[in-house]
Amino acid sequence: MQRALTPAPWLLFGGSAYLDANEAPKTAEDLRNRPSLFMMRTGVASIWRLRRPDDESNEGVIPLTPRLVCDDMMALKQAAIAGLGIVALPGYVCREDVRSGAPRRVLPA
């Protein structure tokens, strides 16, 4: 038996220097041509399934050719902060860093 204690949404983040040097994506389609960093998980394809929090029925699928694939969330976060690309991570992983401005949310809506 299991029960969810709290939601842990995955969000998109990019390093501030990267987003300043390259116009921040305005739509999900803009992500197709951006360098990506991907969390490696067994049996999970290199795609992002994006949806708005207020409309979970409308999902966009973005196929990726990741620059870096890794199973370590902290390494992916540091790679994003260093400007290597955009990463999807659980929001709690980057919460403190976002407050300092190191990574920024990408497509926050």
trRosetta pair geometry for C-beta under 8 A, 3 or more apart (Angstrom, degrees):
i j d omega theta_ij theta_ji phi_ij phi_ji
4 7 7.0 33 164 -76 133 53
8 90 4.7 -11 164 -147 104 123
8 91 7.1 -159 -168 34 59 86
8 92 6.3 -54 -140 1 97 117
9 53 7.3 -26 -112 -97 157 108
9 90 7.1 133 86 -143 32 64
9 91 5.6 34 74 -16 81 118
10 88 5.0 45 160 168 115 99
10 89 6.4 -163 -147 112 82 11
10 90 5.5 -55 -94 -83 64 48
10 91 7.4 -163 -119 -30 18 70
11 88 7.0 -179 88 -146 21 66
11 89 6.9 -31 58 66 68 59
11 90 7.6 56 14 -171 79 18
11 91 4.8 62 1 -81 124 85
11 94 7.5 -112 72 46 114 127
11 105 6.0 -47 162 -130 126 98
11 108 7.7 15 -158 -121 119 60
12 31 7.8 -90 -136 -103 154 134
12 48 7.7 40 -83 -154 113 152
12 50 8.0 -5 -37 -108 126 116
12 86 5.8 9 -173 176 104 111
12 87 7.2 158 -149 82 57 35
12 88 5.4 -34 -91 -91 66 72
12 105 6.8 87 79 -167 67 62
12 106 3.9 -73 119 66 111 101
12 107 5.6 35 51 45 137 98
13 77 7.4 10 86 -128 148 73
13 80 5.4 70 107 153 99 155
13 86 7.0 165 81 -156 37 66
13 87 5.6 -23 61 64 88 85
13 88 7.8 148 15 -97 75 25
13 89 6.3 -30 15 30 123 106
13 94 5.3 -175 -79 -100 159 174
13 98 7.5 -109 -121 -81 120 104
13 103 4.2 29 177 161 118 132
13 104 6.8 152 -151 74 71 30
13 105 6.2 -50 -98 -103 66 39
13 106 6.2 180 -99 1 11 95
14 18 5.2 -113 170 85 103 121
14 19 4.8 117 103 -56 123 106
14 24 7.2 177 53 -122 144 87
14 80 6.0 -125 -128 -171 31 101
14 85 7.3 -85 -122 150 90 31
14 86 4.6 -37 -80 -100 100 79
14 87 7.6 149 -82 17 50 69
14 103 6.4 154 77 -157 22 86
14 104 6.1 -27 64 59 75 80
14 106 4.9 72 -8 -56 106 123
15 18 4.3 86 65 8 93 108
15 19 6.8 -175 86 -6 46 86
15 80 5.3 173 -43 149 83 58
15 81 4.7 117 -105 -150 102 21
15 82 6.2 -120 -80 48 156 20
15 83 4.4 -98 69 -73 147 54
15 84 7.6 84 -7 19 132 54
15 102 7.0 -45 -137 161 72 68
15 103 5.7 -58 -94 -104 43 71
15 104 7.8 53 161 15 10 79
16 19 5.9 -62 -144 42 29 105
16 20 6.1 29 157 -20 66 109
16 81 7.9 11 10 -146 79 64
16 101 5.8 36 -72 156 148 81
16 102 6.3 -122 -7 -168 113 23
16 103 6.9 -144 -32 -111 74 20
16 104 5.6 95 -88 -20 72 108
17 20 5.7 -55 -144 37 29 111
17 21 6.2 20 159 -12 64 111
17 83 4.9 -53 83 -78 107 123
18 21 6.1 -65 -146 42 26 104
18 22 6.0 -24 170 29 67 110
18 80 7.7 -96 20 -174 147 59
18 83 3.9 162 -59 -137 98 75
18 84 7.7 -75 -78 24 144 22
18 85 7.3 -166 -155 -83 161 15
18 86 7.9 -162 120 -61 144 69
19 22 6.6 -70 -124 65 25 76
19 24 4.8 26 -158 -82 103 93
19 104 5.6 -71 23 50 162 127
19 106 7.3 -153 -97 -88 126 96
21 83 7.6 36 29 -146 133 127
22 34 7.5 135 137 -124 145 101
23 26 7.9 -24 145 -30 108 96
24 104 7.7 -65 -108 99 134 130
24 106 6.4 -159 -163 -126 99 82
25 28 7.7 68 155 -100 130 17
25 30 3.6 165 -143 99 93 125
25 31 5.4 28 -125 -63 164 68
25 34 6.3 -77 -60 -34 121 149
25 86 7.5 -6 -3 -73 130 161
25 106 5.9 49 44 -174 107 109
25 107 6.0 -34 95 -47 107 102
26 30 5.8 100 38 -24 60 153
26 107 7.9 117 -170 -91 15 85
27 30 5.0 117 58 -10 69 98
27 107 7.7 70 -149 -105 12 120
28 31 5.8 -40 -172 11 47 117
28 50 5.0 -174 -119 72 131 153
28 60 4.6 85 121 103 164 155
28 62 5.9 -139 171 -60 96 123
28 107 6.7 73 -77 -125 64 162
29 32 6.0 -25 -174 -3 53 115
29 62 7.9 -167 -101 -105 32 106
30 33 7.0 -69 -173 40 46 94
30 34 6.9 44 140 -27 73 118
31 34 5.4 -68 -149 32 45 117
31 36 7.2 58 178 -77 96 117
31 48 7.0 -53 134 47 155 143
31 62 5.1 6 89 -159 125 157
31 86 6.6 -100 -134 73 97 152
31 106 7.9 107 -92 143 107 133
31 107 7.8 -50 -53 -21 118 140
32 62 6.1 -135 -74 -154 73 98
32 63 7.5 39 -124 60 90 71
34 85 6.6 134 147 -151 87 87
34 86 5.5 32 127 5 132 123
35 67 4.5 16 -167 -30 105 136
35 84 6.5 -111 128 156 135 56
35 85 3.4 -112 115 -98 92 112
35 86 7.1 138 87 11 59 72
36 48 7.7 -135 -145 -31 146 122
36 64 4.6 -79 69 -148 155 122
36 65 7.4 120 39 66 109 42
36 66 4.9 -82 93 -109 91 68
36 67 6.4 153 61 6 42 84
36 85 5.1 -160 -91 160 9 135
36 86 5.6 -39 -111 65 66 81
36 87 7.2 130 -169 -86 65 47
37 66 6.1 86 -127 -157 20 107
37 67 6.3 -44 -78 58 65 92
37 68 4.8 -5 -126 64 85 100
37 69 7.9 177 -166 -80 54 35
37 70 7.4 -18 -177 21 97 105
37 76 5.1 153 143 -151 126 92
37 79 5.3 146 -114 99 151 128
37 80 5.9 -121 27 -65 147 88
37 84 6.2 75 -66 101 120 108
37 85 4.8 151 -29 77 86 112
37 86 6.9 -168 18 84 84 30
37 87 4.0 -30 69 -87 111 98
38 46 5.3 -19 -138 -134 169 92
38 64 5.9 148 -71 108 130 152
38 66 3.9 -93 -1 -82 114 151
38 68 7.3 175 27 92 66 54
38 69 4.9 -18 70 -108 100 77
38 70 7.8 138 79 24 53 60
38 76 7.9 -123 67 -123 13 132
38 87 7.6 -156 -67 -130 27 76
38 88 7.7 17 -121 35 56 96
39 69 8.0 61 160 -154 1 65
39 70 7.1 -46 -118 76 44 63
39 71 7.0 78 -169 -120 67 41
39 73 6.7 10 -112 -91 119 74
39 76 6.2 -50 -79 -48 78 167
39 87 7.7 91 -39 -168 87 98
39 88 6.9 -96 2 79 110 83
39 89 7.0 126 -52 -96 130 70
40 44 7.8 157 -168 63 36 108
40 69 4.8 83 -64 166 105 95
40 70 6.0 -159 2 89 107 10
40 71 4.6 -67 67 -66 102 78
41 44 4.1 33 75 17 101 134
41 71 7.3 124 -74 -118 51 92
46 63 7.2 62 101 -166 80 64
46 64 4.5 -109 152 70 95 100
46 65 7.3 86 124 -92 141 26
46 66 5.6 -121 -153 -14 130 107
46 69 7.1 -72 -99 -97 120 123
47 61 5.6 -2 175 -171 131 92
47 62 6.3 154 -165 76 74 48
47 63 5.2 -39 -104 -103 93 49
47 64 6.1 180 -98 5 33 90
48 61 7.4 160 81 -154 49 45
48 62 4.5 -6 55 56 97 105
48 64 6.5 78 -15 -42 89 119
48 88 5.7 153 -118 -38 114 148
49 59 5.5 -6 -174 -174 94 120
49 60 7.5 156 -158 79 46 44
49 61 5.7 -15 -103 -102 69 73
49 62 8.0 -164 -73 22 25 73
50 59 6.9 144 73 -161 41 64
50 60 4.7 -22 64 63 97 96
50 61 7.7 -179 20 -81 75 24
50 62 6.3 34 -6 -7 116 112
50 107 7.4 -3 -154 117 139 150
51 55 6.6 -134 180 94 94 68
51 56 5.2 76 138 -131 145 49
51 57 7.9 139 -150 41 135 21
51 58 6.2 142 -136 83 94 59
51 59 4.6 -45 -70 -101 111 70
51 60 7.1 162 -75 17 57 70
52 55 4.5 33 67 42 110 91
52 56 7.6 -122 73 -65 57 43
52 58 6.9 10 23 71 99 107
52 109 6.3 -12 -124 151 101 76
53 56 7.5 -1 -156 -62 26 86
55 58 4.8 1 138 27 114 109
56 59 7.5 15 179 -64 51 93
66 69 5.0 106 90 -62 143 84
66 85 7.7 157 -153 101 69 163
67 84 5.9 -160 102 165 139 97
67 85 5.0 158 28 -29 132 146
68 76 7.2 176 107 -113 119 76
68 79 5.5 -95 61 -176 161 164
68 84 6.2 24 -5 142 131 141
68 85 7.1 176 21 32 98 129
70 75 5.1 -101 149 92 156 125
70 76 5.4 -172 65 -62 119 91
70 79 7.6 142 11 -9 145 146
72 75 3.9 57 93 12 115 114
72 76 6.6 166 90 -13 61 84
73 76 5.7 -58 -149 39 34 111
73 77 6.2 36 153 -22 68 105
73 89 5.7 113 -153 -138 101 117
73 90 7.5 -21 -139 26 146 94
73 93 5.1 -103 161 -133 129 148
74 77 5.5 -49 -146 34 33 114
74 78 6.4 31 155 -16 64 105
74 93 7.6 -142 -78 -165 56 109
75 78 5.8 -55 -148 39 31 109
75 79 6.3 35 152 -22 65 106
76 79 5.5 -51 -145 35 32 114
76 80 6.5 34 154 -19 64 103
76 87 5.0 146 163 -146 105 149
76 89 6.3 162 102 -74 124 121
77 80 5.8 -55 -153 35 31 111
77 81 6.4 30 151 -17 65 106
77 87 6.9 -140 -88 84 42 155
77 89 6.2 15 -76 -51 91 171
77 93 5.9 -146 -70 146 135 111
77 94 5.9 -175 -131 -85 118 91
77 97 6.9 148 177 11 122 163
77 103 6.9 -97 -163 -30 80 149
78 81 5.5 -52 -144 38 34 113
78 82 6.2 34 154 -19 66 108
79 82 5.6 -57 -147 39 30 112
79 84 4.4 -49 173 40 88 138
79 85 7.2 -6 136 39 103 83
79 87 7.1 107 79 -55 99 138
80 83 7.8 70 176 -53 31 15
80 84 6.6 -84 -83 52 30 84
80 85 6.6 -71 -107 77 69 53
80 86 6.8 57 -129 -132 108 23
80 87 4.3 -97 -67 8 131 120
80 103 5.5 35 118 -110 115 127
81 97 6.8 -88 -85 -176 128 141
81 102 4.8 -3 -133 159 115 109
81 103 5.3 -84 -84 -58 77 92
86 106 5.5 -19 -140 3 123 168
89 93 4.5 -84 152 60 124 140
89 94 5.9 107 82 -23 128 111
90 93 5.1 102 68 -12 80 103
91 94 6.7 -81 -161 49 39 89
91 95 6.2 63 149 -66 75 91
92 95 5.4 -20 -141 -19 39 122
94 97 5.0 -70 -161 53 68 111
94 98 5.3 75 139 -35 93 100
94 103 5.4 -62 -157 66 130 135
95 98 6.0 -57 -150 29 23 110
95 99 7.1 25 153 -21 59 102
96 99 5.8 -52 -160 27 36 115
96 100 7.1 24 149 -10 65 104
97 100 5.8 -61 -156 40 39 106
97 102 4.6 -67 -177 54 96 120
97 103 5.4 43 123 22 120 96
98 101 7.5 50 -175 -74 35 23
98 102 7.5 -92 -79 50 27 74
98 103 6.0 -53 -84 77 70 81
98 104 6.9 108 -135 -112 85 36
98 105 6.8 36 -132 -39 132 85
101 104 7.2 3 -157 -71 56 91
105 108 4.3 63 125 -83 135 96
